[in-house]
Amino acid sequence: MEIIIDYARCPPCSELKCVDNCPWGVFQVEAGKKPWVADVTSCVLCGICEDICPYKAIKVKREKRP
């Protein structure tokens, strides 16, 4: 599993929906900066970050099961 943030599509965002809406605290941000994945091990693959990002800059890559 991997969380990819496409920083080319992720402008400086005053809303920071990915940070504020992740119930497991996967993302963090420094003042005036873009979000980053701080704790990928806490991710439960819910996809809230993908769905809520207005710029569609986040992708959760799930492992395919055989």
C-alpha positions as CSV (number, residue, x, y, z in Angstrom):
1,M,0.0,0.0,0.0
2,E,1.2,3.5,-0.9
3,I,-0.2,7.0,-0.7
4,I,0.8,9.2,-3.5
5,I,0.4,13.0,-3.5
6,D,0.8,14.5,-6.9
7,Y,2.3,17.8,-5.9
8,A,1.9,19.2,-9.4
9,R,-1.9,19.0,-8.8
10,C,-1.7,20.0,-5.1
11,P,-1.6,23.8,-4.9
12,P,-1.1,25.6,-1.6
13,C,-4.4,24.7,-0.1
14,S,-6.0,26.8,2.7
15,E,-8.6,24.0,3.3
16,L,-6.2,21.1,3.9
17,K,-9.2,18.7,3.7
18,C,-6.9,15.6,3.6
19,V,-5.2,16.6,6.8
20,D,-8.3,17.7,8.7
21,N,-10.5,14.8,7.6
22,C,-8.3,11.8,8.0
23,P,-9.5,10.0,11.1
24,W,-6.2,8.2,11.5
25,G,-3.9,11.2,11.3
26,V,-1.9,9.9,8.3
27,F,-1.2,13.4,7.0
28,Q,0.7,16.3,8.5
29,V,1.5,19.8,7.2
30,E,3.8,22.6,8.3
31,A,2.6,26.2,8.2
32,G,2.3,27.4,4.7
33,K,3.4,24.1,3.2
34,K,1.7,21.2,1.4
35,P,0.6,18.1,3.2
36,W,2.8,15.0,3.4
37,V,2.3,11.4,4.5
38,A,3.5,11.2,8.1
39,D,2.2,7.8,9.1
40,V,1.4,5.4,6.3
41,T,1.1,2.5,8.7
42,S,-2.0,4.1,10.2
43,C,-3.8,4.2,6.9
44,V,-6.8,1.8,6.7
45,L,-7.4,2.3,3.0
46,C,-10.7,4.1,3.5
47,G,-10.1,6.5,0.6
48,I,-11.5,9.6,2.3
49,C,-8.4,11.6,1.3
50,E,-8.9,10.6,-2.4
51,D,-12.6,11.5,-2.3
52,I,-12.3,14.8,-0.5
53,C,-9.3,16.3,-2.3
54,P,-10.8,19.0,-4.5
55,Y,-7.8,18.7,-6.9
56,K,-7.7,14.9,-7.1
57,A,-4.1,15.0,-6.1
58,I,-4.1,12.0,-3.7
59,K,-4.1,8.4,-4.8
60,V,-4.1,5.4,-2.4
61,K,-2.5,2.5,-4.2
62,R,-3.9,-0.7,-2.8
63,E,-2.1,-4.0,-3.2
64,K,-3.9,-6.4,-5.6
65,R,-4.8,-9.7,-4.1
66,P,-3.9,-12.8,-6.2
